[in-house]
Amino acid sequence: MTIRNSYLDNQIYWTKGERGWSMVIMPESIRIDNFHGYCHIHLHEKKNYHTIKDDTFDNIYNLLVEHLERNKGIDVSELEKELE
């Protein structure tokens, strides 16, 4: 089951399953997941992914919500720093 939460002009779609969890932030098409055994972020404009130390769903979700509210949207470079 996929859940959608809206914050300002962004939506966070998320799902949890046996293999792990994932979140997609739209309309930027940023995906964060831990399906490969470690948490990482896929950025739409970059072809690779970046590992994230914290792989706790709740911590990452709360960080995203706070980021969206503080910046009134996504600031990709700041989000990358916050997730390091």
N, CA, C and O atoms as a printed pandas DataFrame, in Angstrom:
     atom_number atom_name residue_name chain_id  residue_number  x_coord  y_coord  z_coord
0              1         N          MET        A               1    0.840   -1.171    0.000
1              2        CA          MET        A               1    0.000    0.000    0.000
2              3         C          MET        A               1    0.891    1.242    0.000
3              4         O          MET        A               1    1.862    1.321    0.753
4              5         N          THR        A               2    0.557    2.191   -0.837
5              6        CA          THR        A               2    1.295    3.446   -0.920
6              7         C          THR        A               2    0.475    4.557   -0.278
7              8         O          THR        A               2   -0.728    4.668   -0.515
8              9         N          ILE        A               3    1.127    5.369    0.527
9             10        CA          ILE        A               3    0.485    6.481    1.231
10            11         C          ILE        A               3    1.013    7.786    0.641
11            12         O          ILE        A               3    2.184    7.879    0.272
12            13         N          ARG        A               4    0.149    8.786    0.555
13            14        CA          ARG        A               4    0.581   10.103    0.082
14            15         C          ARG        A               4    0.268   11.147    1.143
15            16         O          ARG        A               4   -0.839   11.196    1.679
16            17         N          ASN        A               5    1.264   11.983    1.439
17            18        CA          ASN        A               5    1.094   13.124    2.331
18            19         C          ASN        A               5    1.521   14.367    1.572
19            20         O          ASN        A               5    2.538   14.352    0.878
20            21         N          SER        A               6    0.753   15.449    1.696
21            22        CA          SER        A               6    1.060   16.692    0.990
22            23         C          SER        A               6    1.624   17.735    1.940
23            24         O          SER        A               6    1.133   17.909    3.055
24            25         N          TYR        A               7    2.666   18.427    1.483
25            26        CA          TYR        A               7    3.281   19.534    2.211
26            27         C          TYR        A               7    3.553   20.641    1.213
27            28         O          TYR        A               7    4.404   20.501    0.334
28            29         N          LEU        A               8    2.822   21.748    1.351
29            30        CA          LEU        A               8    2.943   22.874    0.429
30            31         C          LEU        A               8    2.686   22.371   -0.988
31            32         O          LEU        A               8    1.625   21.804   -1.247
32            33         N          ASP        A               9    3.621   22.562   -1.904
33            34        CA          ASP        A               9    3.435   22.103   -3.285
34            35         C          ASP        A               9    4.050   20.733   -3.530
35            36         O          ASP        A               9    4.110   20.287   -4.676
36            37         N          ASN        A              10    4.503   20.060   -2.492
37            38        CA          ASN        A              10    5.153   18.760   -2.630
38            39         C          ASN        A              10    4.279   17.656   -2.055
39            40         O          ASN        A              10    3.455   17.880   -1.168
40            41         N          GLN        A              11    4.484   16.465   -2.586
41            42        CA          GLN        A              11    3.850   15.278   -2.041
42            43         C          GLN        A              11    4.939   14.268   -1.710
43            44         O          GLN        A              11    5.909   14.109   -2.452
44            45         N          ILE        A              12    4.761   13.590   -0.582
45            46        CA          ILE        A              12    5.655   12.495   -0.219
46            47         C          ILE        A              12    4.838   11.217   -0.329
47            48         O          ILE        A              12    3.870   11.022    0.406
48            49         N          TYR        A              13    5.234   10.347   -1.253
49            50        CA          TYR        A              13    4.620    9.036   -1.387
50            51         C          TYR        A              13    5.539    8.058   -0.672
51            52         O          TYR        A              13    6.756    8.110   -0.850
52            53         N          TRP        A              14    4.979    7.175    0.126
53            54        CA          TRP        A              14    5.828    6.229    0.826
54            55         C          TRP        A              14    5.141    4.883    0.966
55            56         O          TRP        A              14    3.914    4.779    0.956
56            57         N          THR        A              15    5.967    3.858    1.095
57            58        CA          THR        A              15    5.475    2.505    1.283
58            59         C          THR        A              15    6.478    1.727    2.126
59            60         O          THR        A              15    7.678    2.001    2.100
60            61         N          LYS        A              16    5.974    0.768    2.863
61            62        CA          LYS        A              16    6.817   -0.137    3.650
62            63         C          LYS        A              16    6.442   -1.562    3.273
63            64         O          LYS        A              16    5.270   -1.875    3.064
64            65         N          GLY        A              17    7.454   -2.421    3.190
65            66        CA          GLY        A              17    7.207   -3.810    2.842
66            67         C          GLY        A              17    8.242   -4.717    3.468
67            68         O          GLY        A              17    9.046   -4.285    4.294
68            69         N          GLU        A              18    8.216   -5.977    3.071
69            70        CA          GLU        A              18    9.155   -6.959    3.616
70            71         C          GLU        A              18   10.600   -6.641    3.234
71            72         O          GLU        A              18   11.517   -6.891    4.017
72            73         N          ARG        A              19   10.806   -6.097    2.049
73            74        CA          ARG        A              19   12.162   -5.798    1.569
74            75         C          ARG        A              19   12.712   -4.491    2.096
75            76         O          ARG        A              19   13.911   -4.240    1.982
76            77         N          GLY        A              20   11.858   -3.642    2.676
77            78        CA          GLY        A              20   12.310   -2.345    3.159
78            79         C          GLY        A              20   11.242   -1.296    2.947
79            80         O          GLY        A              20   10.053   -1.613    2.893
80            81         N          TRP        A              21   11.659   -0.053    2.828
81            82        CA          TRP        A              21   10.724    1.054    2.643
82            83         C          TRP        A              21   11.262    2.006    1.586
83            84         O          TRP        A              21   12.446    1.979    1.252
84            85         N          SER        A              22   10.379    2.846    1.068
85            86        CA          SER        A              22   10.804    3.873    0.117
86            87         C          SER        A              22    9.912    5.099    0.247
87            88         O          SER        A              22    8.759    5.010    0.668
88            89         N          MET        A              23   10.475    6.244   -0.127
89            90        CA          MET        A              23    9.755    7.516   -0.170
90            91         C          MET        A              23   10.097    8.174   -1.500
91            92         O          MET        A              23   11.233    8.097   -1.968
92            93         N          VAL        A              24    9.114    8.816   -2.100
93            94        CA          VAL        A              24    9.341    9.593   -3.315
94            95         C          VAL        A              24    8.773   10.976   -3.076
95            96         O          VAL        A              24    7.619   11.119   -2.672
96            97         N          ILE        A              25    9.582   11.998   -3.327
97            98        CA          ILE        A              25    9.139   13.378   -3.176
98            99         C          ILE        A              25    8.838   13.908   -4.572
99           100         O          ILE        A              25    9.710   13.937   -5.441
100          101         N          MET        A              26    7.606   14.320   -4.771
101          102        CA          MET        A              26    7.165   14.852   -6.056
102          103         C          MET        A              26    6.862   16.327   -5.898
103          104         O          MET        A              26    6.458   16.729   -4.807
104          105         N          PRO        A              27    7.025   17.140   -6.889
105          106        CA          PRO        A              27    7.290   16.785   -8.286
106          107         C          PRO        A              27    8.772   16.636   -8.636
107          108         O          PRO        A              27    9.097   16.475   -9.813
108          109         N          GLU        A              28    9.674   16.682   -7.667
109          110        CA          GLU        A              28   11.112   16.620   -7.951
110          111         C          GLU        A              28   11.612   15.221   -8.302
111          112         O          GLU        A              28   12.739   15.078   -8.777
112          113         N          SER        A              29   10.807   14.196   -8.082
113          114        CA          SER        A              29   11.187   12.806   -8.367
114          115         C          SER        A              29   12.433   12.378   -7.604
115          116         O          SER        A              29   13.312   11.724   -8.164
116          117         N          ILE        A              30   12.511   12.739   -6.344
117          118        CA          ILE        A              30   13.613   12.321   -5.479
118          119         C          ILE        A              30   13.154   11.082   -4.724
119          120         O          ILE        A              30   12.098   11.091   -4.090
120          121         N          ARG        A              31   13.944   10.017   -4.792
121          122        CA          ARG        A              31   13.574    8.777   -4.106
122          123         C          ARG        A              31   14.602    8.459   -3.030
123          124         O          ARG        A              31   15.808    8.578   -3.247
124          125         N          ILE        A              32   14.107    8.054   -1.870
125          126        CA          ILE        A              32   14.944    7.574   -0.775
126          127         C          ILE        A              32   14.429    6.190   -0.424
127          128         O          ILE        A              32   13.231    6.006   -0.209
128          129         N          ASP        A              33   15.334    5.212   -0.364
129          130        CA          ASP        A              33   14.887    3.856   -0.025
130          131         C          ASP        A              33   16.004    3.076    0.648
131          132         O          ASP        A              33   17.162    3.495    0.668
132          133         N          ASN        A              34   15.625    1.931    1.198
133          134        CA          ASN        A              34   16.616    1.030    1.793
134          135         C          ASN        A              34   16.429   -0.400    1.281
135          136         O          ASN        A              34   16.715   -1.356    2.002
136          137         N          PHE        A              35   15.954   -0.552    0.050
137          138        CA          PHE        A              35   15.682   -1.868   -0.525
138          139         C          PHE        A              35   16.929   -2.709   -0.757
139          140         O          PHE        A              35   16.829   -3.933   -0.844
140          141         N          HIS        A              36   18.082   -2.097   -0.858
141          142        CA          HIS        A              36   19.312   -2.850   -1.132
142          143         C          HIS        A              36   20.093   -3.157    0.139
143          144         O          HIS        A              36   21.260   -3.543    0.073
144          145         N          GLY        A              37   19.460   -2.987    1.293
145          146        CA          GLY        A              37   20.119   -3.277    2.556
146          147         C          GLY        A              37   20.752   -2.069    3.205
147          148         O          GLY        A              37   21.251   -2.165    4.326
148          149         N          TYR        A              38   20.745   -0.945    2.536
149          150        CA          TYR        A              38   21.281    0.293    3.100
150          151         C          TYR        A              38   20.454    1.452    2.551
151          152         O          TYR        A              38   19.907    1.372    1.450
152          153         N          CYS        A              39   20.372    2.501    3.311
153          154        CA          CYS        A              39   19.568    3.657    2.928
154          155         C          CYS        A              39   20.347    4.537    1.956
155          156         O          CYS        A              39   21.531    4.802    2.165
156          157         N          HIS        A              40   19.681    4.990    0.893
157          158        CA          HIS        A              40   20.323    5.854   -0.091
158          159         C          HIS        A              40   19.279    6.724   -0.782
159          160         O          HIS        A              40   18.085    6.425   -0.768
160          161         N          ILE        A              41   19.763    7.814   -1.390
161          162        CA          ILE        A              41   18.898    8.773   -2.071
162          163         C          ILE        A              41   19.230    8.773   -3.561
163          164         O          ILE        A              41   20.397    8.782   -3.950
164          165         N          HIS        A              42   18.186    8.764   -4.385
165          166        CA          HIS        A              42   18.309    8.883   -5.835
166          167         C          HIS        A              42   17.809   10.272   -6.206
167          168         O          HIS        A              42   16.643   10.595   -5.979
168          169         N          LEU        A              43   18.676   11.084   -6.769
169          170        CA          LEU        A              43   18.292   12.426   -7.191
170          171         C          LEU        A              43   18.002   12.421   -8.686
171          172         O          LEU        A              43   18.756   11.842   -9.468
172          173         N          HIS        A              44   16.923   13.057   -9.075
173          174        CA          HIS        A              44   16.461   13.030  -10.466
174          175         C          HIS        A              44   17.520   13.531  -11.445
175          176         O          HIS        A              44   17.711   12.936  -12.505
176          177         N          GLU        A              45   18.205   14.612  -11.101
177          178        CA          GLU        A              45   19.159   15.186  -12.049
178          179         C          GLU        A              45   20.520   14.495  -12.026
179          180         O          GLU        A              45   21.377   14.787  -12.860
180          181         N          LYS        A              46   20.724   13.584  -11.080
181          182        CA          LYS        A              46   21.995   12.863  -11.001
182          183         C          LYS        A              46   21.723   11.390  -11.277
183          184         O          LYS        A              46   20.704   10.849  -10.845
184          185         N          LYS        A              47   22.625   10.750  -11.989
185          186        CA          LYS        A              47   22.413    9.362  -12.401
186          187         C          LYS        A              47   22.749    8.354  -11.304
187          188         O          LYS        A              47   22.313    7.205  -11.375
188          189         N          ASN        A              48   23.502    8.755  -10.310
189          190        CA          ASN        A              48   23.903    7.817   -9.264
190          191         C          ASN        A              48   23.111    8.081   -7.984
191          192         O          ASN        A              48   22.204    8.913   -7.964
192          193         N          TYR        A              49   23.455    7.379   -6.943
193          194        CA          TYR        A              49   22.783    7.553   -5.658
194          195         C          TYR        A              49   23.823    7.833   -4.589
195          196         O          TYR        A              49   25.014    7.592   -4.782
196          197         N          HIS        A              50   23.354    8.345   -3.457
197          198        CA          HIS        A              50   24.229    8.685   -2.341
198          199         C          HIS        A              50   23.747    7.943   -1.102
199          200         O          HIS        A              50   22.555    7.944   -0.792
200          201         N          THR        A              51   24.675    7.312   -0.399
201          202        CA          THR        A              51   24.348    6.574    0.814
202          203         C          THR        A              51   23.998    7.535    1.941
203          204         O          THR        A              51   24.584    8.610    2.065
204          205         N          ILE        A              52   23.033    7.129    2.761
205          206        CA          ILE        A              52   22.600    7.898    3.923
206          207         C          ILE        A              52   22.897    7.063    5.159
207          208         O          ILE        A              52   22.554    5.882    5.204
208          209         N          LYS        A              53   23.529    7.658    6.158
209          210        CA          LYS        A              53   23.907    6.913    7.365
210          211         C          LYS        A              53   22.696    6.425    8.145
211          212         O          LYS        A              53   22.650    5.267    8.559
212          213         N          ASP        A              54   21.720    7.292    8.349
213          214        CA          ASP        A              54   20.527    6.940    9.128
214          215         C          ASP        A              54   19.544    6.221    8.214
215          216         O          ASP        A              54   19.133    6.778    7.196
216          217         N          ASP        A              55   19.161    5.002    8.556
217          218        CA          ASP        A              55   18.200    4.296    7.707
218          219         C          ASP        A              55   16.859    4.078    8.404
219          220         O          ASP        A              55   16.101    3.179    8.039
220          221         N          THR        A              56   16.572    4.899    9.403
221          222        CA          THR        A              56   15.312    4.797   10.128
222          223         C          THR        A              56   14.238    5.574    9.379
223          224         O          THR        A              56   14.382    6.775    9.152
224          225         N          PHE        A              57   13.166    4.896    8.997
225          226        CA          PHE        A              57   12.088    5.528    8.235
226          227         C          PHE        A              57   11.583    6.787    8.925
227          228         O          PHE        A              57   11.489    7.839    8.292
228          229         N          ASP        A              58   11.257    6.698   10.205
229          230        CA          ASP        A              58   10.677    7.839   10.922
230          231         C          ASP        A              58   11.622    9.039   10.950
231          232         O          ASP        A              58   11.182   10.172   10.756
232          233         N          ASN        A              59   12.900    8.809   11.188
233          234        CA          ASN        A              59   13.868    9.915   11.221
234          235         C          ASN        A              59   13.981   10.602    9.864
235          236         O          ASN        A              59   13.990   11.831    9.788
236          237         N          ILE        A              60   14.067    9.816    8.794
237          238        CA          ILE        A              60   14.181   10.379    7.448
238          239         C          ILE        A              60   12.901   11.129    7.086
239          240         O          ILE        A              60   12.962   12.237    6.554
240          241         N          TYR        A              61   11.748   10.534    7.370
241          242        CA          TYR        A              61   10.472   11.182    7.049
242          243         C          TYR        A              61   10.340   12.519    7.780
243          244         O          TYR        A              61    9.974   13.528    7.177
244          245         N          ASN        A              62   10.639   12.521    9.071
245          246        CA          ASN        A              62   10.554   13.765    9.848
246          247         C          ASN        A              62   11.526   14.818    9.328
247          248         O          ASN        A              62   11.184   15.999    9.271
248          249         N          LEU        A              63   12.728   14.405    8.951
249          250        CA          LEU        A              63   13.698   15.336    8.383
250          251         C          LEU        A              63   13.159   15.946    7.088
251          252         O          LEU        A              63   13.313   17.145    6.860
252          253         N          LEU        A              64   12.529   15.129    6.241
253          254        CA          LEU        A              64   11.961   15.637    4.990
254          255         C          LEU        A              64   10.860   16.654    5.240
255          256         O          LEU        A              64   10.828   17.709    4.607
256          257         N          VAL        A              65    9.960   16.341    6.160
257          258        CA          VAL        A              65    8.858   17.255    6.469
258          259         C          VAL        A              65    9.404   18.578    6.995
259          260         O          VAL        A              65    8.966   19.644    6.561
260          261         N          GLU        A              66   10.350   18.521    7.918
261          262        CA          GLU        A              66   10.954   19.743    8.457
262          263         C          GLU        A              66   11.656   20.538    7.356
263          264         O          GLU        A              66   11.568   21.765    7.319
264          265         N          HIS        A              67   12.350   19.835    6.464
265          266        CA          HIS        A              67   13.038   20.493    5.352
266          267         C          HIS        A              67   12.030   21.212    4.453
267          268         O          HIS        A              67   12.235   22.371    4.094
268          269         N          LEU        A              68   10.947   20.530    4.090
269          270        CA          LEU        A              68    9.924   21.131    3.227
270          271         C          LEU        A              68    9.304   22.363    3.873
271          272         O          LEU        A              68    9.108   23.383    3.212
272          273         N          GLU        A              69    8.999   22.272    5.148
273          274        CA          GLU        A              69    8.371   23.399    5.839
274          275         C          GLU        A              69    9.336   24.581    5.983
275          276         O          GLU        A              69    8.946   25.730    5.776
276          277         N          ARG        A              70   10.585   24.300    6.334
277          278        CA          ARG        A              70   11.577   25.355    6.548
278          279         C          ARG        A              70   11.933   26.073    5.241
279          280         O          ARG        A              70   12.082   27.295    5.218
280          281         N          ASN        A              71   12.068   25.299    4.150
281          282        CA          ASN        A              71   12.495   25.862    2.866
282          283         C          ASN        A              71   11.335   26.167    1.923
283          284         O          ASN        A              71   11.541   26.676    0.822
284          285         N          LYS        A              72   10.132   25.857    2.355
285          286        CA          LYS        A              72    8.943   26.027    1.505
286          287         C          LYS        A              72    9.110   25.283    0.184
287          288         O          LYS        A              72    8.696   25.760   -0.873
288          289         N          GLY        A              73    9.721   24.112    0.264
289          290        CA          GLY        A              73    9.981   23.268   -0.898
290          291         C          GLY        A              73   11.294   22.533   -0.707
291          292         O          GLY        A              73   11.819   22.457    0.404
292          293         N          ILE        A              74   11.820   21.995   -1.793
293          294        CA          ILE        A              74   13.060   21.220   -1.744
294          295         C          ILE        A              74   14.242   22.068   -2.199
295          296         O          ILE        A              74   14.215   22.671   -3.271
296          297         N          ASP        A              75   15.267   22.104   -1.377
297          298        CA          ASP        A              75   16.571   22.657   -1.741
298          299         C          ASP        A              75   17.501   21.443   -1.792
299          300         O          ASP        A              75   17.964   20.965   -0.757
300          301         N          VAL        A              76   17.767   20.952   -2.995
301          302        CA          VAL        A              76   18.467   19.678   -3.170
302          303         C          VAL        A              76   19.830   19.665   -2.496
303          304         O          VAL        A              76   20.159   18.699   -1.807
304          305         N          SER        A              77   20.624   20.698   -2.672
305          306        CA          SER        A              77   21.969   20.697   -2.076
306          307         C          SER        A              77   21.892   20.710   -0.554
307          308         O          SER        A              77   22.689   20.045    0.109
308          309         N          GLU        A              78   20.949   21.453    0.007
309          310        CA          GLU        A              78   20.791   21.468    1.463
310          311         C          GLU        A              78   20.267   20.123    1.970
311          312         O          GLU        A              78   20.705   19.640    3.015
312          313         N          LEU        A              79   19.339   19.525    1.239
313          314        CA          LEU        A              79   18.800   18.225    1.637
314          315         C          LEU        A              79   19.897   17.170    1.660
315          316         O          LEU        A              79   19.948   16.352    2.578
316          317         N          GLU        A              80   20.772   17.180    0.663
317          318        CA          GLU        A              80   21.894   16.236    0.638
318          319         C          GLU        A              80   22.752   16.380    1.888
319          320         O          GLU        A              80   23.140   15.379    2.491
320          321         N          LYS        A              81   23.050   17.610    2.281
321          322        CA          LYS        A              81   23.863   17.854    3.477
322          323         C          LYS        A              81   23.147   17.372    4.732
323          324         O          LYS        A              81   23.769   16.777    5.612
324          325         N          GLU        A              82   21.851   17.624    4.819
325          326        CA          GLU        A              82   21.083   17.214    5.994
326          327         C          GLU        A              82   21.023   15.698    6.134
327          328         O          GLU        A              82   20.960   15.180    7.249
328          329         N          LEU        A              83   21.041   14.989    5.022
329          330        CA          LEU        A              83   20.932   13.531    5.049
330          331         C          LEU        A              83   22.273   12.829    5.226
331          332         O          LEU        A              83   22.298   11.617    5.440
332          333         N          GLU        A              84   23.388   13.553    5.144
333          334        CA          GLU        A              84   24.713   12.922    5.279
334          335         C          GLU        A              84   24.902   12.327    6.644
335          336         O          GLU        A              84   25.956   11.758    6.929
